[in-house]
């Protein structure tokens, strides 16, 4: 890969001259500019964006910190975030942490040094002390003590809606299955909405949770099926967990929806090729993504935002599992 020194050598000019041509700053004679541009073309040289950002104290790059790109919900979110950024000429830097706090801390330190324009963060780990307001940041699903704006779906209403739909489908003893994060995130309101609505309707219910992340799926579900065989409805904290339940239930001869009704949360399964099509609480993924970036733009401009948390409405999408 060619460097700026290679360009300067081929053009017969100083490195500083090449830099002025690239950044369109300072006086450069037309003939000299043509030599530099020709050398850049011949060497197929691309400027180091990070180095330029550092020197010019500005950036057109926004970082997206994700727990896992494998999760279809996060993938869809990333797609719309990149599309919204692209419309204003910004680039997306994807930081896939795997949900590991040490990796998230590494990325945050790297992003501070590389002077990105802003950060969109999705994390469920206790990294509060390392999150700084020095770079504009918008969080998804997670509250921080500092003045950091959060965008999320209406998880509480989603939990209430899931409970009602299970009862309407005939469930008499529904269960919430999920995992508990080490710090509070908006996703925990899915359980709260479920419980509050069950109590309001005088419905018998079960709560089954393990610490997040769930390391051993076999152990998680073996314990659940052993302890709660009388459950006839499931509200899973994510669509992936719901799909995992359906797969394991079928191996035990438990039929969905004949024996157990199932509702997920996210709305990631949106194609008729998948069976059974999951009944789910659909998050407004595109609206969440675009709202997040538009709020980040306002932060770039130093604007005061109306709210600390933006709750976007959810919808129930009927499938074949209720």
MOLINSUL-V154179 format. One record per residue. SS is DSSP state (H for helix, E for strand, - for the rest). Layout:
# MOLINSUL-V154179
ss
SS
SS
This chain:
# MOLINSUL-V154179
ss
-
-
-
H
H
H
H
H
H
H
H
-
-
-
H
H
H
H
H
H
H
H
H
-
-
-
-
-
-
H
H
H
H
H
H
H
H
H
H
H
H
H
H
-
-
-
-
-
H
H
H
H
H
H
H
H
-
-
-
-
E
E
E
E
E
E
-
-
-
-
-
H
H
H
H
H
H
H
H
H
H
H
H
H
H
H
-
-
-
-
E
E
E
E
E
E
-
-
-
-
H
H
H
H
H
H
H
H
H
H
H
H
H
H
-
-
-
E
E
E
E
-
-
-
-
-
-
H
H
H
-
-
-
-
-
E
E
E
E
E
-
E
-
-
-
-
-
-
E
E
E
E
E
-
H
H
H
H
H
H
H
H
H
H
H
H
H
H
-
-
-
-
E
E
E
E
E
E
E
E
-
-
-
-
E
H
H
H
H
H
H
H
H
H
H
H
H
H
H
H
-
-
-
E
E
E
E
E
E
E
E
-
-
-
-
-
H
H
H
H
H
H
H
H
H
H
H
-
-
-
-
-
E
E
E
E
-
-
H
H
H
H
H
H
H
H
H
H
H
H
H
-
-
-
-
-
-
-
-
-
E
E
E
E
E
E
-
-
-
-
-
-
-
-
-
-
-
-
E
E
E
E
-
-
H
H
H
H
H
H
H
H
H
H
H
H
H
H
H
H
-
-
-
-
-
-
-
-
E
E
E
E
-
-
E
E
E
-
-
-
-
-
